[in-house]
Amino acid sequence: MRLTTATLLASLVLVIPAHADDAAINRIYGDMRAAYTTLDLSVMERIYTPDVSYLQVGPGEAQWQAGRADVLGGFRQMFDAARTNGDALDIRFRIVQRTMQGDDAAADIGHFKLTVTPKGKPAQVMAGTFITMPVKTANGTWAFAADSWGPVKVDAFDKAVKSQGLRFDD
């Protein structure tokens, strides 16, 4: 059987899952990256729902926070310390899987790499893996209702495989 170019392209489109809201959900990660770069906590406020659950797992005890005010408190400390010390922050994301939960929720799995460049000193790089739950809010924008992460070796970020339509920073 001979396939025409149109038939081949149509079959490829059917194989690659895409969702109309991928770009809107991806924008959350872009906003977070901008907040880190500018140390702007007000941007972080838009990223999280008021009742967000935030779980950080790492060496020692896991830390769980409930509600945007508690979550933003941690970011406030980090951004204030960076501002005071003259540090530059750069965070990048690579989403490797997104599972839509109907039309108004999703689950994202991916990796991030955070580079902290202290003023006049060499950069420090750390990486983590995350699972987030973006939800569509009442005004139609997307925000995280859940965010969890744990540290991994930087090569986990480097080895992430790009998924069609999902955010993948260089």
GROMACS elastic network, one bead per residue, 0.5 to 0.9 nm:
[ bonds ]
;  ai    aj funct       b0    kb
    3     6     6  0.80898   500
    3     7     6  0.60305   500
    3     8     6  0.62567   500
    4     7     6  0.51870   500
    4     8     6  0.62088   500
    4     9     6  0.86363   500
    5     8     6  0.50684   500
    5     9     6  0.60994   500
    5    10     6  0.85166   500
    6     9     6  0.51587   500
    6    10     6  0.60681   500
    6    11     6  0.85875   500
    7    10     6  0.51086   500
    7    11     6  0.61893   500
    7    12     6  0.86774   500
    8    11     6  0.51906   500
    8    12     6  0.62843   500
    8    13     6  0.87764   500
    9    12     6  0.50714   500
    9    13     6  0.62571   500
    9    14     6  0.87412   500
   10    13     6  0.52078   500
   10    14     6  0.64452   500
   10    15     6  0.89062   500
   11    14     6  0.51610   500
   11    15     6  0.64331   500
   11    16     6  0.89753   500
   12    15     6  0.51042   500
   12    16     6  0.63884   500
   13    16     6  0.53797   500
   13    17     6  0.76715   500
   13    18     6  0.87542   500
   14    17     6  0.69192   500
   16   164     6  0.69641   500
   16   165     6  0.89956   500
   17   164     6  0.77830   500
   17   165     6  0.85019   500
   18    21     6  0.85695   500
   18    22     6  0.71237   500
   18   164     6  0.75137   500
   18   165     6  0.64695   500
   18   166     6  0.89035   500
   19    22     6  0.54522   500
   19    23     6  0.85798   500
   19   100     6  0.80309   500
   19   165     6  0.82810   500
   20    23     6  0.74123   500
   20    24     6  0.83538   500
   21    24     6  0.51435   500
   21    25     6  0.61128   500
   21    26     6  0.84597   500
   21   103     6  0.84738   500
   21   142     6  0.89070   500
   22    25     6  0.51742   500
   22    26     6  0.59486   500
   22    27     6  0.85377   500
   22    98     6  0.87868   500
   22   165     6  0.64556   500
   22   166     6  0.66553   500
   22   167     6  0.86668   500
   23    27     6  0.61661   500
   23   165     6  0.74647   500
   23   166     6  0.77341   500
   23   167     6  0.82852   500
   24    27     6  0.51373   500
   24    28     6  0.72317   500
   24   141     6  0.74439   500
   24   142     6  0.67521   500
   25    28     6  0.56411   500
   25    29     6  0.76931   500
   25   106     6  0.87229   500
   25   134     6  0.68552   500
   25   135     6  0.85560   500
   25   136     6  0.88292   500
   25   141     6  0.84862   500
   25   142     6  0.59740   500
   25   143     6  0.78070   500
   25   166     6  0.88020   500
   25   167     6  0.89587   500
   26    29     6  0.55903   500
   26    30     6  0.67604   500
   26    31     6  0.89484   500
   26    95     6  0.87897   500
   26   165     6  0.87196   500
   26   166     6  0.65828   500
   26   167     6  0.55492   500
   27    31     6  0.60647   500
   27    32     6  0.85172   500
   27   142     6  0.85178   500
   27   167     6  0.84020   500
   28    31     6  0.50801   500
   28    32     6  0.62105   500
   28    33     6  0.86568   500
   28    46     6  0.87394   500
   28    47     6  0.61585   500
   28   134     6  0.85142   500
   28   142     6  0.71619   500
   28   143     6  0.67576   500
   28   144     6  0.81639   500
   29    33     6  0.61563   500
   29    34     6  0.86156   500
   29    47     6  0.85078   500
   29    92     6  0.82466   500
   29    93     6  0.69708   500
   29   167     6  0.77157   500
   30    33     6  0.50401   500
   30    34     6  0.62382   500
   30    35     6  0.86473   500
   30    92     6  0.85731   500
   30    93     6  0.85782   500
   30   167     6  0.85300   500
   31    34     6  0.50425   500
   31    35     6  0.61732   500
   31    36     6  0.87266   500
   31    43     6  0.67627   500
   31    44     6  0.77560   500
   31    46     6  0.87716   500
   31    47     6  0.74770   500
   32    36     6  0.62982   500
   32    37     6  0.86488   500
   32    43     6  0.71739   500
   32    44     6  0.64369   500
   32    47     6  0.71759   500
   32    91     6  0.80705   500
   33    36     6  0.52340   500
   33    37     6  0.62763   500
   33    38     6  0.87160   500
   33    89     6  0.89114   500
   33    90     6  0.68203   500
   33    91     6  0.55002   500
   33    92     6  0.66166   500
   33    93     6  0.84006   500
   34    37     6  0.50549   500
   34    38     6  0.60721   500
   34    39     6  0.80179   500
   34    40     6  0.79485   500
   34    43     6  0.79742   500
   34    90     6  0.85474   500
   34    91     6  0.86924   500
   35    38     6  0.52544   500
   35    39     6  0.52860   500
   35    41     6  0.65467   500
   35    42     6  0.80101   500
   35    43     6  0.56519   500
   35    44     6  0.64073   500
   36    40     6  0.69259   500
   36    41     6  0.84934   500
   36    44     6  0.88510   500
   36    79     6  0.75352   500
   36    88     6  0.83942   500
   36    89     6  0.56495   500
   36    90     6  0.61760   500
   36    91     6  0.67707   500
   37    40     6  0.79521   500
   37    88     6  0.68922   500
   37    89     6  0.54864   500
   37    90     6  0.57190   500
   37    91     6  0.78931   500
   38    41     6  0.88083   500
   38    79     6  0.89788   500
   38    88     6  0.87054   500
   38    89     6  0.83112   500
   39    43     6  0.89244   500
   39    76     6  0.87266   500
   39    78     6  0.88137   500
   39    79     6  0.53095   500
   39    80     6  0.78220   500
   39    82     6  0.79014   500
   39    83     6  0.73028   500
   39    88     6  0.88125   500
   39    89     6  0.79827   500
   40    43     6  0.57910   500
   40    44     6  0.71941   500
   40    76     6  0.89868   500
   40    79     6  0.77277   500
   41    44     6  0.50397   500
   41    45     6  0.65233   500
   41    72     6  0.75140   500
   41    75     6  0.72676   500
   41    76     6  0.65699   500
   41    79     6  0.76462   500
   42    45     6  0.51168   500
   42    46     6  0.70143   500
   43    46     6  0.55258   500
   43    47     6  0.68034   500
   44    47     6  0.50604   500
   44    48     6  0.68610   500
   44    72     6  0.72802   500
   44    75     6  0.81777   500
   45    48     6  0.58927   500
   45    49     6  0.80373   500
   45    50     6  0.86756   500
   45    68     6  0.73476   500
   45    69     6  0.87480   500
   45    72     6  0.72100   500
   46    49     6  0.74609   500
   46   142     6  0.89395   500
   46   143     6  0.69311   500
   47   142     6  0.77537   500
   47   144     6  0.60424   500
   48    51     6  0.80819   500
   48    52     6  0.61366   500
   48    67     6  0.87140   500
   48    68     6  0.63049   500
   48    71     6  0.86033   500
   48    72     6  0.88974   500
   48   134     6  0.87933   500
   48   142     6  0.88657   500
   48   143     6  0.51612   500
   48   145     6  0.63002   500
   48   146     6  0.81021   500
   48   147     6  0.87846   500
   49    52     6  0.52072   500
   49    53     6  0.89468   500
   49    67     6  0.78142   500
   49    68     6  0.65243   500
   49   135     6  0.84961   500
   49   137     6  0.79983   500
   49   142     6  0.89647   500
   49   143     6  0.58765   500
   49   144     6  0.59009   500
   49   145     6  0.53906   500
   49   146     6  0.84678   500
   50    67     6  0.56497   500
   50    69     6  0.77672   500
   50   145     6  0.80927   500
   51    66     6  0.66093   500
   51    68     6  0.61556   500
   51   145     6  0.68020   500
   51   146     6  0.87460   500
   52    65     6  0.82157   500
   52    66     6  0.59696   500
   52    68     6  0.57986   500
   52    71     6  0.80197   500
   52   144     6  0.67308   500
   52   146     6  0.53260   500
   52   147     6  0.76309   500
   53    64     6  0.73149   500
   53    65     6  0.59542   500
   53    67     6  0.62852   500
   53    68     6  0.81406   500
   53    71     6  0.82538   500
   53   144     6  0.87097   500
   53   145     6  0.63709   500
   53   147     6  0.64077   500
   53   148     6  0.81563   500
   54    63     6  0.81319   500
   54    64     6  0.56516   500
   54    65     6  0.50889   500
   54    66     6  0.63525   500
   54    67     6  0.81047   500
   54    68     6  0.88991   500
   54    71     6  0.67819   500
   54   145     6  0.84931   500
   54   146     6  0.57670   500
   54   148     6  0.55752   500
   54   149     6  0.85119   500
   55    62     6  0.70885   500
   55    63     6  0.57646   500
   55    65     6  0.64708   500
   55    66     6  0.88372   500
   55   146     6  0.80921   500
   55   147     6  0.63435   500
   55   149     6  0.65319   500
   55   150     6  0.85937   500
   56    61     6  0.89504   500
   56    62     6  0.57357   500
   56    63     6  0.51438   500
   56    64     6  0.63912   500
   56    65     6  0.86290   500
   56   147     6  0.83738   500
   56   148     6  0.56091   500
   56   149     6  0.51881   500
   56   150     6  0.59295   500
   56   151     6  0.88794   500
   57    60     6  0.81627   500
   57    61     6  0.70997   500
   57    63     6  0.64447   500
   57    64     6  0.85720   500
   57   148     6  0.76373   500
   57   149     6  0.61528   500
   57   151     6  0.74468   500
   58    61     6  0.69166   500
   58    62     6  0.62632   500
   58    63     6  0.85062   500
   58   149     6  0.83564   500
   58   150     6  0.54202   500
   58   151     6  0.60365   500
   59    62     6  0.79334   500
   59   150     6  0.89338   500
   59   151     6  0.84710   500
   64   148     6  0.88679   500
   65    68     6  0.85367   500
   65    70     6  0.60821   500
   65    71     6  0.61396   500
   66    69     6  0.82267   500
   66    70     6  0.64407   500
   66    71     6  0.71303   500
   67    70     6  0.57085   500
   67    71     6  0.64622   500
   67    72     6  0.87443   500
   68    71     6  0.50638   500
   68    72     6  0.59077   500
   68    73     6  0.84473   500
   69    72     6  0.52575   500
   69    73     6  0.62223   500
   70    73     6  0.51237   500
   70    74     6  0.70740   500
   71    74     6  0.57001   500
   71    75     6  0.69032   500
   71    76     6  0.88792   500
   72    76     6  0.58942   500
   72    77     6  0.85852   500
   73    77     6  0.63471   500
   73    78     6  0.87752   500
   74    77     6  0.52621   500
   74    78     6  0.63859   500
   74    79     6  0.86933   500
   75    78     6  0.50486   500
   75    79     6  0.59720   500
   75    80     6  0.83294   500
   76    79     6  0.52095   500
   76    80     6  0.58590   500
   76    81     6  0.83887   500
   77    80     6  0.52050   500
   77    81     6  0.60465   500
   77    82     6  0.85478   500
   78    81     6  0.52450   500
   78    82     6  0.61826   500
   78    83     6  0.86204   500
   79    82     6  0.50706   500
   79    83     6  0.60668   500
   79    84     6  0.85381   500
   79    89     6  0.86976   500
   80    83     6  0.50610   500
   80    84     6  0.60466   500
   80    85     6  0.85082   500
   81    84     6  0.50842   500
   81    85     6  0.60041   500
   81    86     6  0.82897   500
   81    87     6  0.80561   500
   82    85     6  0.51866   500
   82    86     6  0.57401   500
   82    88     6  0.67934   500
   82    89     6  0.76000   500
   82   116     6  0.86397   500
   82   118     6  0.80498   500
   83    86     6  0.51437   500
   83    87     6  0.63195   500
   83    88     6  0.81379   500
   84    87     6  0.78001   500
   85   118     6  0.71669   500
   85   119     6  0.70788   500
   86   117     6  0.87150   500
   86   118     6  0.65380   500
   86   119     6  0.53958   500
   87   116     6  0.65798   500
   87   117     6  0.54342   500
   87   119     6  0.54018   500
   88   115     6  0.80055   500
   88   116     6  0.57603   500
   88   117     6  0.50171   500
   88   118     6  0.64309   500
   88   119     6  0.75741   500
   89   114     6  0.71106   500
   89   115     6  0.58605   500
   89   117     6  0.65132   500
   89   118     6  0.87607   500
   90   113     6  0.81024   500
   90   114     6  0.57049   500
   90   115     6  0.51395   500
   90   116     6  0.65928   500
   90   117     6  0.84149   500
   91   112     6  0.67549   500
   91   113     6  0.56011   500
   91   115     6  0.63318   500
   91   116     6  0.87211   500
   92   111     6  0.83946   500
   92   112     6  0.54361   500
   92   113     6  0.53189   500
   92   114     6  0.65970   500
   92   115     6  0.86798   500
   92   168     6  0.81271   500
   92   169     6  0.56274   500
   92   170     6  0.74732   500
   93   110     6  0.71967   500
   93   111     6  0.58715   500
   93   113     6  0.67031   500
   93   157     6  0.82254   500
   93   167     6  0.68210   500
   93   168     6  0.59989   500
   93   169     6  0.55078   500
   93   170     6  0.83974   500
   94   109     6  0.87285   500
   94   110     6  0.55074   500
   94   111     6  0.52742   500
   94   112     6  0.62599   500
   94   113     6  0.87502   500
   94   157     6  0.70950   500
   94   160     6  0.68361   500
   94   161     6  0.82075   500
   94   162     6  0.73859   500
   94   163     6  0.88566   500
   94   166     6  0.78247   500
   94   167     6  0.58302   500
   94   169     6  0.58766   500
   94   170     6  0.83799   500
   95    98     6  0.74576   500
   95   108     6  0.66893   500
   95   109     6  0.58674   500
   95   111     6  0.63999   500
   95   112     6  0.84956   500
   95   130     6  0.89466   500
   95   160     6  0.82290   500
   95   161     6  0.86908   500
   95   162     6  0.75852   500
   95   163     6  0.73298   500
   95   166     6  0.58920   500
   95   167     6  0.56228   500
   95   168     6  0.61361   500
   95   169     6  0.89419   500
   96   108     6  0.76944   500
   96   109     6  0.59358   500
   96   110     6  0.50611   500
   96   111     6  0.77847   500
   96   160     6  0.68427   500
   96   161     6  0.64570   500
   96   162     6  0.63100   500
   96   163     6  0.56492   500
   96   166     6  0.72424   500
   96   167     6  0.83957   500
   96   168     6  0.82134   500
   97   107     6  0.80699   500
   97   108     6  0.57509   500
   97   109     6  0.52203   500
   97   110     6  0.67754   500
   97   163     6  0.69879   500
   97   166     6  0.77746   500
   98   106     6  0.66386   500
   98   107     6  0.55903   500
   98   109     6  0.64865   500
   98   110     6  0.88737   500
   98   163     6  0.89951   500
   98   166     6  0.76955   500
   99   105     6  0.87286   500
   99   106     6  0.54848   500
   99   107     6  0.51628   500
   99   108     6  0.65800   500
   99   109     6  0.87768   500
  100   103     6  0.70886   500
  100   104     6  0.80368   500
  100   105     6  0.61089   500
  100   107     6  0.64510   500
  100   108     6  0.87062   500
  101   104     6  0.68549   500
  101   106     6  0.50541   500
  101   107     6  0.74094   500
  102   105     6  0.62431   500
  102   106     6  0.77364   500
  103   106     6  0.82600   500
  103   135     6  0.89748   500
  103   136     6  0.81210   500
  104   134     6  0.83203   500
  104   135     6  0.54983   500
  104   137     6  0.79909   500
  104   142     6  0.85115   500
  105   133     6  0.68638   500
  105   134     6  0.57467   500
  105   136     6  0.62303   500
  105   142     6  0.86674   500
  106   132     6  0.81527   500
  106   133     6  0.55658   500
  106   134     6  0.54221   500
  106   135     6  0.64549   500
  106   136     6  0.89905   500
  107   131     6  0.68551   500
  107   132     6  0.57580   500
  107   134     6  0.65938   500
  107   135     6  0.89432   500
  108   130     6  0.78417   500
  108   131     6  0.54768   500
  108   132     6  0.51907   500
  108   133     6  0.63545   500
  108   134     6  0.76443   500
  109   129     6  0.75250   500
  109   130     6  0.57146   500
  109   132     6  0.67218   500
  110   128     6  0.85543   500
  110   129     6  0.56879   500
  110   130     6  0.54377   500
  110   131     6  0.66867   500
  110   132     6  0.87136   500
  110   157     6  0.83572   500
  110   160     6  0.80303   500
  111   127     6  0.71662   500
  111   128     6  0.56278   500
  111   130     6  0.59349   500
  111   131     6  0.88117   500
  111   149     6  0.88600   500
  111   152     6  0.87384   500
  111   156     6  0.71798   500
  111   157     6  0.54205   500
  111   160     6  0.74643   500
  112   126     6  0.84754   500
  112   127     6  0.55432   500
  112   128     6  0.53867   500
  112   129     6  0.62710   500
  112   130     6  0.75782   500
  112   154     6  0.87450   500
  112   156     6  0.89519   500
  112   157     6  0.62865   500
  113   125     6  0.69638   500
  113   126     6  0.58298   500
  113   128     6  0.65919   500
  113   129     6  0.89545   500
  113   154     6  0.69802   500
  113   157     6  0.65423   500
  113   158     6  0.89359   500
  114   124     6  0.82268   500
  114   125     6  0.57411   500
  114   126     6  0.53610   500
  114   127     6  0.60459   500
  114   128     6  0.84009   500
  115   123     6  0.64162   500
  115   124     6  0.56632   500
  115   126     6  0.65619   500
  115   127     6  0.86636   500
  116   122     6  0.87984   500
  116   123     6  0.55867   500
  116   124     6  0.51884   500
  116   125     6  0.63980   500
  116   126     6  0.84548   500
  117   120     6  0.81161   500
  117   121     6  0.67884   500
  117   122     6  0.63118   500
  117   124     6  0.62339   500
  117   125     6  0.86022   500
  118   121     6  0.52862   500
  118   122     6  0.68773   500
  118   123     6  0.65435   500
  118   124     6  0.80910   500
  119   122     6  0.83924   500
  125   154     6  0.75869   500
  126   151     6  0.75733   500
  126   152     6  0.78753   500
  126   153     6  0.74000   500
  126   154     6  0.62090   500
  127   150     6  0.85423   500
  127   151     6  0.58635   500
  127   152     6  0.55663   500
  127   153     6  0.60466   500
  127   155     6  0.82576   500
  127   156     6  0.76847   500
  127   157     6  0.67659   500
  128   149     6  0.63650   500
  128   150     6  0.53252   500
  128   153     6  0.73445   500
  128   154     6  0.76223   500
  128   156     6  0.80181   500
  128   157     6  0.77204   500
  129   148     6  0.84639   500
  129   149     6  0.55370   500
  129   150     6  0.56601   500
  129   151     6  0.63870   500
  129   152     6  0.64599   500
  129   156     6  0.80553   500
  129   157     6  0.80935   500
  130   147     6  0.72990   500
  130   148     6  0.55233   500
  130   150     6  0.66347   500
  130   151     6  0.88872   500
  131   146     6  0.80767   500
  131   147     6  0.61598   500
  131   148     6  0.54084   500
  131   149     6  0.64637   500
  132   144     6  0.66131   500
  132   145     6  0.77128   500
  132   146     6  0.54378   500
  132   148     6  0.61871   500
  132   149     6  0.84332   500
  133   143     6  0.82173   500
  133   144     6  0.55005   500
  133   145     6  0.55806   500
  133   147     6  0.64823   500
  134   142     6  0.61113   500
  134   143     6  0.52408   500
  134   145     6  0.59618   500
  134   146     6  0.72511   500
  134   147     6  0.86726   500
  135   141     6  0.82810   500
  135   142     6  0.54006   500
  135   143     6  0.56112   500
  135   144     6  0.61609   500
  135   145     6  0.62822   500
  136   139     6  0.79425   500
  136   140     6  0.56943   500
  136   141     6  0.55828   500
  136   143     6  0.66102   500
  136   144     6  0.88508   500
  137   140     6  0.52658   500
  137   141     6  0.54684   500
  137   142     6  0.58012   500
  137   143     6  0.68921   500
  138   141     6  0.75229   500
  139   142     6  0.87878   500
  144   147     6  0.65375   500
  151   154     6  0.89372   500
  152   155     6  0.81927   500
  152   156     6  0.66949   500
  152   157     6  0.85152   500
  153   156     6  0.58058   500
  153   157     6  0.78440   500
  154   157     6  0.55460   500
  154   158     6  0.66005   500
  154   159     6  0.88833   500
  155   159     6  0.58642   500
  155   160     6  0.84493   500
  156   159     6  0.52344   500
  156   160     6  0.62641   500
  157   160     6  0.53629   500
  158   161     6  0.86464   500
  160   168     6  0.88871   500
  161   168     6  0.87787   500
  162   165     6  0.88240   500
  162   166     6  0.75662   500
  162   167     6  0.82752   500
  162   168     6  0.63208   500
  163   166     6  0.56679   500
  163   167     6  0.80811   500
  163   168     6  0.79058   500
  164   167     6  0.86434   500
  165   168     6  0.88692   500
